[in-house]
Structures are given as C-alpha cells and as structure tokens.
Amino acid sequence: MIIAQAYRFRVKSARNKKSYHDILIRGDQTFEMLHKIICQAFDDEEDRFYQFIVKTIKQKPEEAEGAVESEASPALFEAEYEESKISNPCCFGGVSGEKKRLDDENGLNAAITEIQQFQFELDQKFKYLLDHDGDWNFENCWKYKIQVTKILTVEKDKNYPQIIKK
C-alpha cells in the first residue's frame, strides 16, 4: 500500500521578506492547484501568467574513497542540476493542447503536473514567478521562494490544499 504524502510549503514574497504563508497540499495535487492557493493566500488574481522553477539533482557527485579533487576532474565532485519549468495551462492551449507561447521545450503544464512528481525533500526550495504586466515574460514579475518545511502523511479528514498559517 502506498502512503499518500502531503507537503507543507512556506511561501515568501521577495517584495516583503517578513511576510510568508504556509500552505498544505497533497502530493497528488497539481502545480495549478498550488498556484491558486498561493494567489488566495496573498490576495492576488489567479488569471495571470505564472511559472514554477524547480531544480533537481540530475547526477550526484562521485564519492570515490580516498579521491582527491584535482583541476583535471572537478566535475566528479560537483552535483549536476536539472531545471524544470512548470507553467500555467494557457501556455499549452489548455489542459492537453499544444504549447502556444512558451518557447522552452522542457516546460511542463501545471494543470497536469503533480507535486509528487518532483519527490521534494525537507528544506528543498524552489521558485514561483507571477507575471503582473501581462506581457508573458518574467522581467518585471513578482517573485516568491517556496521551501518544503514538512512532509506529512495525508489525513483523510483534512481538506487540501489549504492555507494553514499567515
């Protein structure tokens, strides 16, 4: 039996470093649901272009016993990261349509990409960008940092997602 996980995320705005909100969301819920609950927490409009940027370790550094880092092999001692961009469904022509405006070939549709896909770890951080200009770029966007503060077992009597602390 697979035990369903829930994540407690602390969402901080770059505009106001003292302000944060804690969000509780199930792993099988989507990034679009996370976007909506963040907008609700910060009293913002949901119908804006948004993007989550998640870095995951692609390859861990080699841990050779007794190995010494040298100029010839520094890559052996550095982790390689992969960056995933999860964007709102309008970039894809809806839930299952083709991409319309997003040029990034590796972009993921937030409406169908589940939180658990990234197997978040405790204290892992990722970014959330919200376009307030409506110009479909992130030069003047509102930036947020999201940190995993707890990984919990889903409770049947709780509603997800939810704002649990302001």
Backbone as a chain_set.jsonl record, in Angstrom:
{"seq": "MIIAQAYRFRVKSARNKKSYHDILIRGDQTFEMLHKIICQAFDDEEDRFYQFIVKTIKQKPEEAEGAVESEASPALFEAEYEESKISNPCCFGGVSGEKKRLDDENGLNAAITEIQQFQFELDQKFKYLLDHDGDWNFENCWKYKIQVTKILTVEKDKNYPQIIKK", "coords": {"N": [[0.832, -1.185, 0.0], [0.592, 2.161, -0.898], [1.558, 5.035, 0.777], [0.028, 8.077, 0.942], [1.436, 11.297, 0.474], [1.688, 14.548, 1.955], [2.574, 17.952, 1.602], [4.043, 20.593, 3.387], [4.426, 23.789, 2.566], [6.36, 26.722, 2.815], [5.754, 29.877, 1.754], [7.307, 32.659, 0.553], [7.351, 36.082, -0.173], [9.362, 38.007, -2.386], [9.096, 40.695, -2.35], [8.279, 41.472, 0.185], [9.944, 40.534, 2.73], [9.335, 39.78, 5.332], [6.83, 38.775, 5.298], [4.995, 35.805, 5.016], [3.415, 32.743, 4.011], [2.058, 29.656, 5.01], [1.382, 26.71, 3.325], [-0.588, 23.843, 2.851], [-0.542, 20.949, 0.981], [-1.537, 18.152, -0.987], [0.509, 15.538, -2.358], [-0.457, 14.431, -4.72], [-1.837, 16.441, -5.895], [-1.973, 19.205, -8.215], [0.42, 21.549, -9.7], [-0.986, 23.708, -10.624], [-3.082, 23.854, -8.799], [-1.589, 24.524, -6.579], [-0.684, 27.061, -7.363], [-3.167, 28.442, -7.368], [-3.934, 28.36, -4.634], [-1.835, 29.782, -3.507], [-2.249, 32.301, -4.653], [-4.691, 32.876, -3.451], [-3.866, 33.014, -0.777], [-2.173, 35.258, -0.813], [-3.916, 37.195, -1.594], [-4.259, 37.686, -4.398], [-4.811, 37.885, -7.975], [-5.887, 35.06, -9.835], [-5.751, 34.676, -12.574], [-3.321, 35.079, -14.046], [-0.195, 34.942, -15.851], [2.025, 32.445, -14.897], [4.832, 30.746, -13.367], [6.576, 27.97, -12.123], [9.766, 27.165, -10.926], [11.813, 24.532, -10.612], [14.616, 23.038, -9.282], [16.355, 20.065, -9.61], [18.457, 17.377, -8.554], [20.395, 16.065, -11.001], [22.566, 14.441, -11.357], [24.453, 13.003, -8.849], [27.419, 13.97, -7.028], [30.49, 12.196, -7.519], [31.656, 9.896, -5.157], [34.334, 8.882, -4.54], [36.354, 6.708, -2.738], [38.977, 8.011, -0.916], [39.616, 9.681, -2.973], [41.02, 12.547, -4.532], [40.294, 15.868, -5.19], [41.055, 17.336, -8.239], [42.418, 19.642, -10.645], [41.99, 18.492, -13.06], [39.739, 16.894, -12.782], [37.366, 18.219, -11.644], [34.612, 18.036, -11.992], [33.759, 15.62, -11.044], [33.242, 16.034, -8.41], [31.13, 17.724, -8.141], [27.652, 18.316, -8.036], [25.238, 17.759, -10.587], [22.637, 19.731, -11.845], [19.215, 19.818, -12.829], [16.883, 21.892, -14.349], [13.496, 22.438, -14.063], [10.646, 23.82, -15.588], [7.487, 24.76, -14.755], [4.514, 25.669, -16.04], [1.558, 27.796, -16.431], [-1.588, 26.486, -17.732], [-2.543, 27.891, -20.031], [-0.395, 28.363, -21.61], [-0.135, 26.132, -23.01], [-2.296, 25.796, -24.568], [-4.483, 25.055, -23.093], [-5.559, 22.325, -20.997], [-4.666, 19.92, -22.259], [-3.633, 20.689, -24.675], [-1.552, 21.91, -27.434], [1.56, 23.738, -27.037], [1.393, 27.258, -26.8], [2.606, 29.882, -26.369], [4.909, 29.467, -24.952], [8.319, 29.019, -25.174], [10.185, 27.277, -24.176], [11.292, 24.079, -24.488], [11.297, 22.15, -22.549], [9.282, 22.721, -20.826], [6.631, 22.211, -18.471], [3.182, 21.414, -18.087], [1.215, 22.989, -15.773], [-1.342, 22.239, -15.025], [-1.506, 19.509, -15.208], [0.726, 18.472, -14.038], [1.831, 16.875, -11.261], [2.537, 17.573, -7.804], [3.994, 15.606, -6.412], [5.596, 14.515, -8.346], [8.143, 15.553, -8.294], [9.371, 14.61, -6.031], [9.994, 15.99, -3.562], [12.266, 17.052, -1.015], [12.829, 17.541, 2.499], [13.318, 20.888, 3.433], [14.028, 21.625, 0.867], [14.093, 24.039, -1.759], [12.27, 26.098, -4.077], [11.247, 28.149, -6.893], [8.65, 30.562, -7.547], [7.062, 32.389, -9.951], [5.216, 35.254, -10.826], [3.507, 36.874, -13.27], [2.805, 40.185, -13.554], [2.495, 42.122, -15.434], [1.352, 41.176, -17.714], [2.689, 40.613, -20.028], [3.812, 38.248, -20.75], [6.419, 37.596, -20.019], [9.109, 37.363, -17.649], [10.49, 39.561, -16.664], [9.703, 41.736, -15.078], [8.36, 40.55, -12.965], [6.525, 39.303, -10.078], [8.216, 37.762, -7.487], [8.606, 34.733, -5.727], [9.729, 32.642, -3.056], [9.709, 29.254, -2.328], [9.65, 26.892, 0.223], [10.105, 23.6, 1.387], [8.772, 22.679, 4.33], [7.708, 20.674, 5.868], [7.05, 17.189, 5.5], [4.366, 15.198, 5.286], [1.972, 12.635, 6.243], [-0.96, 12.102, 4.397], [-4.024, 13.193, 5.723], [-7.202, 11.886, 6.115], [-9.42, 13.382, 6.958], [-8.887, 16.025, 6.425], [-8.987, 18.988, 4.387], [-7.533, 19.625, 1.259], [-5.876, 21.64, -1.186], [-4.739, 23.865, 1.456], [-4.54, 26.938, 3.304], [-2.508, 27.291, 5.991], [-1.149, 28.931, 7.711], [-0.645, 32.374, 8.219]], "CA": [[0.0, 0.0, 0.0], [1.344, 3.413, -0.986], [1.08, 6.059, 1.713], [-0.023, 9.384, 0.28], [2.159, 12.347, 1.189], [1.295, 15.947, 1.861], [3.721, 18.842, 1.795], [3.826, 21.928, 3.953], [5.317, 24.732, 1.898], [6.402, 28.106, 3.27], [5.838, 30.729, 0.57], [7.75, 34.01, 0.925], [7.422, 37.05, -1.263], [10.602, 38.777, -2.451], [8.739, 42.099, -2.113], [8.15, 41.697, 1.614], [10.653, 39.382, 3.284], [8.761, 39.392, 6.618], [5.533, 38.154, 5.054], [5.002, 34.462, 4.445], [2.221, 31.926, 4.218], [2.281, 28.221, 4.954], [0.372, 26.036, 2.513], [-0.582, 22.393, 2.944], [-1.045, 20.41, -0.278], [-1.232, 16.732, -1.211], [1.448, 15.266, -3.434], [-1.153, 14.097, -5.956], [-2.455, 17.64, -6.438], [-1.15, 19.794, -9.272], [1.027, 22.866, -9.517], [-2.042, 24.7, -10.832], [-3.766, 23.988, -7.514], [-0.667, 25.267, -5.717], [-0.776, 28.453, -7.815], [-4.442, 29.016, -6.922], [-3.947, 28.561, -3.183], [-0.895, 30.872, -3.224], [-2.962, 33.54, -5.0], [-5.675, 33.09, -2.398], [-3.143, 33.409, 0.437], [-1.62, 36.601, -0.972], [-4.991, 38.048, -2.122], [-3.889, 38.057, -5.749], [-5.654, 37.336, -9.03], [-5.414, 33.772, -10.337], [-5.664, 34.614, -14.044], [-2.066, 35.678, -14.507], [0.814, 34.001, -16.299], [2.889, 32.062, -13.775], [5.775, 29.66, -13.627], [7.366, 27.419, -11.024], [11.079, 26.697, -11.378], [12.278, 23.54, -9.65], [15.904, 22.417, -9.596], [16.536, 18.744, -9.022], [19.784, 16.825, -8.822], [20.422, 15.168, -12.152], [23.613, 13.461, -11.067], [25.146, 13.319, -7.604], [28.879, 13.919, -7.186], [31.153, 10.916, -7.248], [32.256, 9.835, -3.825], [35.375, 7.855, -4.604], [37.098, 6.613, -1.487], [40.351, 8.477, -0.995], [39.837, 10.507, -4.165], [41.415, 13.924, -4.285], [39.841, 16.723, -6.275], [42.147, 17.955, -8.977], [41.969, 20.509, -11.729], [41.627, 17.636, -14.19], [38.456, 16.221, -12.591], [36.487, 18.864, -10.655], [33.216, 17.665, -12.224], [33.443, 14.453, -10.235], [32.906, 16.452, -7.061], [30.034, 18.689, -8.205], [26.372, 17.76, -8.459], [24.64, 18.358, -11.773], [21.236, 20.031, -11.6], [18.311, 19.981, -13.957], [15.865, 22.878, -14.01], [12.199, 22.211, -14.69], [9.734, 24.963, -15.556], [6.097, 24.317, -14.775], [3.786, 26.899, -16.374], [0.102, 27.691, -16.459], [-2.121, 25.755, -18.882], [-2.777, 28.693, -21.24], [0.825, 28.258, -22.418], [-0.214, 24.859, -23.717], [-3.581, 25.725, -25.248], [-5.43, 24.38, -22.219], [-5.038, 21.21, -20.209], [-3.944, 18.909, -23.032], [-3.327, 21.205, -26.011], [-0.187, 22.238, -27.818], [2.091, 24.981, -26.491], [1.088, 28.442, -27.6], [3.576, 30.967, -26.272], [6.097, 29.081, -24.204], [9.366, 28.547, -26.071], [11.003, 26.273, -23.503], [10.882, 22.733, -24.871], [11.177, 21.304, -21.375], [8.23, 23.239, -19.964], [5.589, 21.279, -18.066], [1.861, 22.002, -17.906], [0.879, 22.989, -14.35], [-2.648, 21.617, -14.815], [-1.391, 18.049, -15.167], [1.973, 18.08, -13.348], [1.578, 16.704, -9.834], [3.588, 17.976, -6.866], [4.815, 14.441, -6.054], [6.498, 14.165, -9.451], [9.498, 16.04, -8.003], [9.889, 13.938, -4.843], [10.622, 17.026, -2.755], [12.883, 16.691, 0.25], [12.723, 18.547, 3.547], [14.114, 22.112, 3.26], [14.255, 21.946, -0.547], [13.497, 25.315, -2.162], [12.044, 26.344, -5.489], [10.755, 29.499, -7.175], [7.334, 30.795, -8.144], [7.065, 33.703, -10.593], [3.873, 35.68, -11.203], [3.59, 37.987, -14.217], [1.791, 41.199, -13.291], [2.399, 43.032, -16.579], [0.591, 40.549, -18.782], [3.489, 40.617, -21.254], [4.299, 36.894, -20.954], [7.815, 37.358, -19.666], [9.287, 37.493, -16.213], [11.452, 40.602, -16.337], [9.158, 42.563, -14.003], [7.377, 39.719, -12.274], [6.604, 39.153, -8.634], [8.971, 36.539, -7.226], [8.359, 34.07, -4.449], [10.525, 31.457, -2.754], [8.914, 28.234, -1.652], [10.508, 25.933, 0.911], [9.434, 22.452, 1.996], [9.037, 22.729, 5.773], [7.315, 19.38, 6.438], [6.468, 16.163, 4.637], [3.436, 14.535, 6.188], [1.044, 11.663, 5.691], [-2.269, 12.711, 4.128], [-5.071, 12.874, 6.686], [-8.462, 11.768, 5.388], [-10.416, 14.366, 7.388], [-8.438, 17.384, 6.081], [-9.158, 19.482, 3.024], [-6.28, 20.032, 0.613], [-4.867, 22.391, -0.434], [-5.253, 24.842, 2.406], [-3.626, 27.896, 3.932], [-2.509, 26.927, 7.407], [-0.544, 29.985, 8.532], [-0.352, 33.635, 7.55]], "C": [[0.879, 1.252, 0.0], [0.721, 4.433, -0.039], [1.161, 7.408, 1.023], [0.665, 10.427, 1.148], [1.506, 13.706, 0.965], [2.54, 16.772, 2.166], [3.264, 20.136, 2.434], [4.887, 22.815, 3.341], [5.225, 26.09, 2.587], [6.674, 28.964, 2.044], [6.165, 32.141, 1.031], [7.831, 34.877, -0.313], [8.75, 37.786, -1.216], [10.336, 40.256, -2.17], [8.691, 42.43, -0.634], [8.704, 40.472, 2.335], [10.074, 38.907, 4.624], [7.442, 38.647, 6.457], [5.709, 36.767, 4.455], [3.674, 33.785, 4.747], [2.638, 30.466, 4.148], [1.081, 27.567, 4.285], [0.522, 24.534, 2.722], [-1.238, 21.843, 1.683], [-0.644, 18.934, -0.393], [-0.273, 16.581, -2.383], [0.767, 14.958, -4.757], [-1.941, 15.28, -6.527], [-1.459, 18.335, -7.368], [-0.539, 21.131, -8.879], [0.01, 23.974, -9.79], [-2.826, 24.919, -9.542], [-2.894, 24.76, -6.524], [-0.694, 26.749, -6.078], [-2.044, 29.113, -7.262], [-4.47, 29.287, -5.426], [-2.947, 29.648, -2.772], [-1.565, 32.218, -3.531], [-3.999, 33.881, -3.945], [-4.987, 33.603, -1.124], [-2.644, 34.842, 0.363], [-2.641, 37.584, -1.551], [-4.654, 38.574, -3.509], [-4.84, 37.398, -6.744], [-5.036, 36.056, -9.579], [-5.127, 33.78, -11.829], [-4.457, 35.37, -14.596], [-1.124, 34.568, -14.976], [1.738, 33.704, -15.128], [3.791, 30.91, -14.174], [6.453, 29.261, -12.324], [8.677, 26.948, -11.627], [11.648, 25.808, -10.274], [13.598, 22.968, -10.134], [15.978, 21.085, -8.87], [17.927, 18.235, -9.388], [19.663, 15.808, -9.944], [21.419, 14.042, -11.904], [24.34, 13.91, -9.815], [26.652, 13.234, -7.825], [29.417, 12.53, -6.846], [31.771, 10.975, -5.859], [33.269, 8.691, -3.796], [36.174, 7.872, -3.31], [38.544, 7.046, -1.698], [40.641, 9.344, -2.205], [40.168, 11.937, -3.749], [40.983, 14.752, -5.478], [41.048, 17.373, -6.943], [41.565, 18.849, -10.053], [41.478, 19.684, -12.914], [40.237, 17.019, -14.021], [37.544, 16.902, -11.569], [35.024, 18.457, -10.808], [32.806, 16.45, -11.404], [32.922, 14.832, -8.857], [31.781, 17.485, -7.017], [28.775, 17.99, -8.677], [25.911, 18.489, -9.724], [23.154, 18.538, -11.507], [20.472, 20.166, -12.907], [17.219, 20.94, -13.505], [14.592, 22.575, -14.791], [11.344, 23.453, -14.523], [8.318, 24.441, -15.735], [5.245, 25.577, -14.941], [2.288, 26.676, -16.47], [-0.409, 27.109, -17.776], [-2.332, 26.588, -20.14], [-1.554, 28.697, -22.151], [0.793, 27.023, -23.301], [-1.538, 24.711, -24.461], [-4.623, 25.006, -24.413], [-4.77, 23.201, -21.539], [-4.22, 20.244, -21.052], [-3.528, 19.38, -24.421], [-1.853, 21.446, -26.254], [0.25, 23.539, -27.162], [1.74, 26.133, -27.412], [2.223, 29.448, -27.565], [4.874, 30.567, -25.594], [7.122, 28.467, -25.146], [10.184, 27.404, -25.485], [10.481, 24.87, -23.824], [10.67, 21.828, -23.666], [10.092, 21.774, -20.41], [7.163, 22.197, -19.686], [4.297, 22.04, -17.813], [1.452, 21.873, -16.436], [-0.441, 22.292, -14.05], [-2.569, 20.097, -14.69], [-0.123, 17.555, -14.464], [1.715, 18.057, -11.847], [2.803, 17.085, -9.005], [4.546, 16.803, -6.6], [5.783, 14.014, -7.147], [7.944, 14.529, -9.127], [10.11, 15.436, -6.749], [10.667, 14.91, -3.955], [11.17, 16.464, -1.452], [12.72, 17.842, 1.234], [13.741, 19.661, 3.317], [14.448, 22.447, 1.805], [13.495, 23.224, -0.899], [13.286, 25.34, -3.663], [11.374, 27.689, -5.658], [9.355, 29.468, -7.788], [7.351, 32.225, -8.672], [5.656, 34.017, -11.065], [3.97, 36.946, -12.031], [2.455, 38.977, -13.955], [1.621, 42.174, -14.445], [1.528, 42.475, -17.695], [1.355, 40.472, -20.085], [4.165, 39.264, -21.516], [5.814, 36.747, -20.813], [7.973, 37.662, -18.187], [10.325, 38.529, -15.826], [10.99, 41.45, -15.156], [8.12, 41.808, -13.19], [7.522, 39.82, -10.755], [7.224, 37.792, -8.369], [8.69, 36.039, -5.81], [9.341, 32.914, -4.303], [9.641, 30.514, -1.953], [9.88, 27.223, -1.049], [9.648, 24.826, 1.514], [9.781, 22.464, 3.479], [8.63, 21.431, 6.476], [6.817, 18.476, 5.326], [5.659, 15.268, 5.564], [2.657, 13.439, 5.471], [-0.306, 12.361, 5.509], [-3.266, 12.234, 5.178], [-6.416, 12.922, 5.96], [-9.465, 12.863, 5.738], [-10.012, 15.817, 7.074], [-8.754, 17.708, 4.639], [-7.811, 19.951, 2.5], [-6.61, 20.67, -0.719], [-5.532, 23.37, 0.526], [-4.148, 25.744, 2.914], [-3.651, 27.578, 5.411], [-1.862, 27.954, 8.314], [-0.283, 31.208, 7.674], [0.574, 34.445, 8.412]], "O": [[1.798, 1.375, 0.809], [-0.489, 4.66, -0.056], [2.228, 7.829, 0.577], [0.512, 10.451, 2.369], [0.872, 13.966, -0.058], [3.433, 16.338, 2.893], [2.232, 20.701, 2.069], [6.084, 22.628, 3.561], [4.13, 26.553, 2.906], [7.695, 28.802, 1.376], [5.414, 32.749, 1.794], [8.319, 34.454, -1.362], [9.221, 38.153, -0.139], [11.251, 40.989, -1.794], [9.026, 43.546, -0.236], [7.994, 39.484, 2.522], [10.293, 37.76, 5.016], [6.993, 37.966, 7.379], [6.474, 36.577, 3.509], [2.92, 34.208, 5.623], [3.471, 30.086, 3.324], [-0.071, 27.832, 4.628], [1.638, 24.017, 2.764], [-2.361, 22.223, 1.349], [0.434, 18.529, 0.042], [-0.255, 17.412, -3.291], [1.348, 15.198, -5.816], [-2.635, 15.134, -7.533], [-0.257, 18.079, -7.311], [-0.916, 21.752, -7.885], [0.133, 25.069, -9.241], [-3.193, 26.05, -9.227], [-3.399, 25.551, -5.729], [-0.724, 27.601, -5.19], [-1.985, 30.229, -6.745], [-4.97, 30.325, -4.991], [-3.182, 30.362, -1.797], [-1.453, 33.162, -2.748], [-4.165, 35.047, -3.585], [-5.484, 34.524, -0.475], [-2.684, 35.567, 1.358], [-2.274, 38.687, -1.955], [-4.753, 39.774, -3.762], [-5.578, 36.474, -6.4], [-3.823, 35.971, -9.766], [-4.334, 32.968, -12.305], [-4.582, 36.195, -15.501], [-1.239, 33.415, -14.559], [2.183, 34.624, -14.44], [3.557, 30.206, -15.157], [6.852, 30.111, -11.528], [8.692, 26.392, -12.725], [11.924, 26.262, -9.163], [13.695, 22.472, -11.257], [15.7, 20.992, -7.675], [18.494, 18.622, -10.41], [18.928, 14.826, -9.844], [21.163, 12.874, -12.193], [24.789, 15.052, -9.721], [27.112, 12.51, -8.708], [28.872, 11.809, -6.011], [32.336, 11.992, -5.456], [33.078, 7.68, -3.121], [36.613, 8.926, -2.851], [39.244, 6.509, -2.557], [41.793, 9.706, -2.444], [39.662, 12.453, -2.752], [41.257, 14.403, -6.626], [41.942, 17.891, -6.275], [40.367, 18.812, -10.332], [40.635, 20.144, -13.684], [39.61, 16.654, -15.015], [36.996, 16.222, -10.701], [34.268, 18.527, -9.839], [31.625, 16.275, -11.104], [32.238, 14.04, -8.21], [31.51, 18.058, -5.962], [28.813, 17.174, -9.598], [26.166, 19.68, -9.899], [22.487, 17.631, -11.01], [21.012, 20.57, -13.937], [16.692, 20.811, -12.4], [14.608, 22.47, -16.018], [11.317, 24.064, -13.454], [7.995, 23.778, -16.72], [5.257, 26.453, -14.076], [1.809, 25.547, -16.574], [0.25, 27.222, -18.81], [-2.301, 26.031, -21.237], [-1.667, 29.002, -23.339], [1.595, 26.884, -24.224], [-1.867, 23.622, -24.932], [-5.55, 24.409, -24.959], [-3.544, 23.101, -21.514], [-3.169, 19.786, -20.601], [-3.117, 18.572, -25.254], [-1.015, 21.211, -25.383], [-0.588, 24.353, -26.774], [1.78, 26.008, -28.636], [2.75, 29.829, -28.61], [5.856, 31.305, -25.676], [6.823, 27.496, -25.841], [10.809, 26.645, -26.226], [9.354, 24.525, -23.468], [9.938, 20.841, -23.754], [10.0, 21.27, -19.291], [6.827, 21.394, -20.556], [4.326, 23.188, -17.37], [1.357, 20.761, -15.916], [-0.643, 21.805, -12.937], [-3.468, 19.472, -14.128], [0.074, 16.349, -14.316], [1.419, 19.086, -11.239], [3.943, 16.94, -9.445], [5.763, 16.988, -6.566], [6.697, 13.23, -6.891], [8.871, 13.889, -9.624], [11.264, 15.725, -6.433], [11.836, 14.687, -3.639], [10.615, 15.532, -0.869], [12.498, 18.985, 0.833], [14.906, 19.386, 3.033], [15.093, 23.463, 1.545], [12.395, 23.462, -0.401], [14.012, 24.699, -4.423], [10.972, 28.31, -4.673], [8.947, 28.506, -8.439], [7.624, 33.164, -7.923], [4.977, 33.161, -11.632], [4.456, 37.972, -11.555], [1.282, 38.64, -14.116], [0.689, 42.977, -14.436], [1.024, 43.228, -18.527], [0.754, 40.287, -21.144], [5.002, 39.156, -22.411], [6.414, 35.865, -21.427], [7.047, 38.168, -17.552], [10.972, 38.405, -14.786], [11.805, 41.84, -14.32], [7.111, 42.38, -12.777], [8.504, 40.349, -10.234], [6.812, 36.788, -8.951], [8.56, 36.806, -4.856], [9.734, 32.287, -5.287], [8.929, 30.92, -1.034], [10.806, 26.757, -1.712], [8.59, 25.092, 2.084], [10.941, 22.283, 3.851], [9.142, 21.12, 7.551], [6.24, 18.934, 4.34], [6.189, 14.665, 6.496], [2.687, 13.338, 4.245], [-0.738, 13.121, 6.375], [-3.349, 11.045, 5.486], [-6.721, 13.895, 5.271], [-10.283, 13.235, 4.896], [-10.741, 16.743, 7.432], [-8.787, 16.828, 3.779], [-7.044, 20.596, 3.215], [-7.583, 20.252, -1.346], [-6.724, 23.66, 0.421], [-2.977, 25.365, 2.951], [-4.717, 27.593, 6.026], [-1.993, 27.88, 9.536], [0.228, 31.108, 6.558], [0.954, 35.555, 8.037]]}, "num_chains": 1, "name": "protein.A"}
